[in-house]
Amino acid sequence: MVTRRTMGSLFCDPGIFLLFLALGCMATPETHPCTTKSIDEATLCASVQSINKDQLKAASSGDHFTCQVTLAQYACIPRSWLQVLKEDFLTFLYPCLVVSGPPSAQDSAYSILFFSKIDLPVLETVLERFSQQFSPVEFSDQWAGVLFNGLWRRLGSAFQVRETQVTRSQWLSWLQPFLLHPEAFHCLAAQNTSCQTFHNLISALNDMYSSLDVEKQRKIFKGMEAFLLQEDSGSHCQDVTVPGLNSSSWLANYLGFFLEHATEEELKRLVDEPKLKILARDPATLHLVSQLHLMPDLAIFYTALLTSPPSLNLSSIPDTLICHLSPEALSNIEIEDALTLAQRFNEVCFDPTPQLDGNHLVPQPPSWEAIQVATGLLRNLGNFSEAILHRLGQTAVGLSVSQTEEQISGQDLVAALPTLAQVRGWSPAQARAITHKLLESGYKVLDAQSLAALGSLVSGLSSAWLQSLTPDIVLEAVKEPEFAQHLAHIPDILKTAFVEQLALAVLSPNALVQAVPVTLTDAIPNAMLAFSPDDQPRFNYLNSRRWSQVQAAMFFDEVVKNVSDFNSLSPFILHGFTCTSASSLNVEQVRHLANVMERKNVTLGAEQLSCLAKKVTENGIPEDLLDNYPREMLLFLSPSAYTRTGDCKKFFIRVGEANLNVLQKDSPMRTRLLSEALTCLGISDTRVSEEDIQILGQLACDLTGHYINNSAEVLLPWLEQCGGPFSPDQKEAANLALRSDDSPYGPPSRWSASTLSALRGLLPVFDRDIIQSIPKDVVTSWLKRALPDPSWSRQNLRTFIQNLQPSRYRRATAQCPKEEITDINDELVFYSESTLLECLNSSLLAANLDKLKTLPFTYEQEKIFKAKLDKLFPNGYPEFVISNLGSLFKLFTPEEIGKWNVTSGETLNALLMADSNNDNLVISWPSKIYFKT
């Protein structure tokens, strides 16, 4: 049980620190401005300087005298004087309280006394006015607690006996400004508010839920959690012997819609896991969950609760959770049930929002979570007939390469092409396997219609095969809008092949721009964009496309000469700005151009920004420099530039908002900017405040280890957002701070899975000591969620795993179990080298190398994989293996590479991209690879 003494620290829990950093951690219980003491007015007011009735009247009217009257003076006035207070007096009083500083120890008592003197109907009107006029920005946690303490003392008993839910909801809408602060819920606890009253309060808050913005919902949930995690409320308002507190609908009754903002760890703190297994299956709670979008970690955990033995029927799993089913939950499913579930997946899991590409909306591939659940559903099914493939629809994206090759006949594959061609999200390996089998099974591409009929499977074609078609077939096929959309997600080398074919089918660069669909814009060669004066494309053709910076630079000068209003230019033309164009425009034109770039958030490089800065300031510093020009341009101004703006703080706030990565870290310019910013802020030592960090912005990412040593509590959360790279002294200082008991995240031995997620940006600074101090179950839980998530850096995860002691998380066996490892998935990362050596089938490994490429195996594990492949292919690797080596490529010697027979551009391209950290390894030995054309 969490005691009252620990309740305050829960809000500083490392796992949720970042999410609620803006709210600030709760104070310890001793500082909560809540009291239940009886009030002796004579004693309390004995030392308070009295005011007269005229002073009270002036203060309550919003006169300048308002802030000269203290809460104590209001509380100690005679009850009969209250009639002079206007209905909106609280609106004037509250800002005065905030600016007066923190409340005193007695202010809670004064609050109780003051509000006790106001008649209930009058108080209702006062609160209604205040709720309509208050500004959340002005609110203070402590003063909100002080006032709510008095208000609830006055209103609490009346709230309980309100006749209708509507009346309660109305009261809560008036109290909402206070309920947005967790301190208010501490006061509910301090005043021994009953669980029944709290339940009624939550029920009324539920009625208001949809009218609250997300931030308000989160704040109220944090307050609810504070109330439920204190021992005086009856063990979290749960008691098997008390009706109402033993209900299986407890989650619905005491959290309601606010469950949407709970993390897995927070829910486990409120209810122990064995009991959660019961509560999670309650019909009322399941109905509630069906209306919520739970936090990702809680959605996974909740789904696991429902599918743990005895498993709930999968048809009863709410749609909001169905996309989080684990492979284990889907392992013994019958074919008809699987097909029914696939239909639900198609309706619920595979509907990503189209993204804007230039001026066009392009459908997006499904999320990795959706692909994962589809793979789990199909992994244990048998053969796939034409009828089954049609019924699977989009869920067919879960088919593995081996299933395509071994469990689907070529005839069924051809017959199911209309369905498979509409599936989004095929991996290159999946698409290659399907198209290869289609072509082997007699599918012919004789015209544009048969090419376009491949749909999303076009990504599996080789560039050589495409180039064997006549250019006119390609030209006609890309005119089909749906087929053209599928081209957005094909490999770059295939995009290039398409554009080359189109170039052969048209007569000029201008015609090429018109012929190439927008989804292939980035593959148009730069040379073809140097238009001749008599062959200029129409402006709308250029302006509707998503050009790269280099592409746009090819025609930017000509476009600028012929456009009178720069506002008409798209960001993807504007980022092609060149120094040549700057020299051809006058200062006013360049300033106007820069203003447009700022409004349209155009990304420019260092050279472009330097040219722009010189031209903009050619005739002096513009008065609106800080407001209407690209922030990154400020990085290239002379040191004295900010003195011309009149406010160095404002200047460096804008600099801190800029993308500092346009300047290399530790470059003289970047170092100078930080030095000048520190001077501007008057920081002469190595201690910085949260306000300093807010002003420095991205410049704070460059603060040295000395600052981290002295200001870890404010710097570590900020550094997490910086993302590196970190200097050696930053790493050393961050490590020292993270190991400390005083770290804002707590010591590593008390970290949770959500702490590790919150520390994502600091993962590269973890040393072996930190990693090995994290509890084993936390590491395992976190890795299981991070491994399939492509947003996590593979290199960071690889380094993390490399620093773990194998025995702490690896699965080791003295000998193989009855069955070898039969699947290549995330779990493989957890196996020891000895288990992989003994239990992993070499043929299975070779057939599934495409899956290995996305997993962060250690160097030792990768050596096991290479040894198995060497044994399987002693005379050199086949091309399907070579193209899927990924990070294994770095293990090969020049002599081994010399045995390879590369026959396609796709394979060579895959080798060149195999490991971005070892590009020079490939480029050094191109002559060693035999390339057959």
Order of alpha helices (4+ residues) and beta strands (2+ residues): alpha-alpha-alpha-alpha-alpha-alpha-alpha-alpha-alpha-alpha-alpha-alpha-alpha-alpha-alpha-alpha-alpha-alpha-alpha-beta-beta-alpha-alpha-alpha-alpha-alpha-alpha-alpha-alpha-alpha-alpha-alpha-alpha-alpha-alpha-alpha-alpha-alpha-alpha-alpha-alpha-alpha-alpha-alpha-alpha-alpha-alpha-alpha-alpha-alpha-alpha-alpha-alpha-alpha-alpha-alpha-alpha-alpha-beta-alpha-alpha-beta
